[in-house]
Amino acid sequence: MLRFLYITDTHIGCSNDGYHLQPRYVGYEERLFAGLAQWVAEHDIHFVVHGGDLTDHGTPEAETAWCIGPLATIEIRYAED
């Protein structure tokens, strides 16, 4: 069975400033990705889909570039034909 994980609204790079409806966890990015990697490994996830709002402002030189390293550490198993 193919299993995937759908996540959204991680808002990497956010701050406590400005309007928001839910608590922001500024500075928890490393814990977020470490927990995600562990959950993926424990539940035999084949791929992860991020549905949007990966970063707070989408700046390629800061937020987006920072996300690539931690996301690359998540081990997704796959089968080759």
Backbone hydrogen bonds, N-H to C=O, Kabsch-Sander energy under -0.5 kcal/mol:
donor,donor_aa,acceptor,acceptor_aa,energy
5,L,47,F,-1.9
7,I,5,L,-0.5
7,I,49,V,-2.7
9,D,52,G,-2.5
11,H,53,D,-2.8
12,I,54,L,-2.9
14,C,11,H,-1.5
26,V,24,R,-0.7
28,Y,25,Y,-1.6
32,L,28,Y,-2.6
33,F,29,E,-2.5
34,A,30,E,-2.2
35,G,31,R,-2.5
36,L,32,L,-2.3
37,A,33,F,-2.5
38,Q,34,A,-2.1
39,W,35,G,-2.4
40,V,36,L,-2.5
41,A,37,A,-2.0
42,E,38,Q,-2.4
43,H,39,W,-1.6
44,D,41,A,-0.8
45,I,40,V,-1.9
46,H,3,R,-3.2
47,F,3,R,-1.1
49,V,5,L,-3.1
50,H,48,V,-0.5
51,G,7,I,-3.4
51,G,49,V,-0.6
56,D,12,I,-2.5
62,A,59,T,-0.9
64,T,59,T,-1.8
65,A,60,P,-1.0
66,W,62,A,-2.0
67,C,63,E,-1.6
68,I,64,T,-1.0
69,G,65,A,-0.7
71,L,67,C,-2.2
72,A,68,I,-1.9
73,T,69,G,-0.7
73,T,70,P,-0.8
74,I,71,L,-1.3
75,E,73,T,-0.6
76,I,74,I,-0.8
77,R,45,I,-0.6
77,R,75,E,-0.6
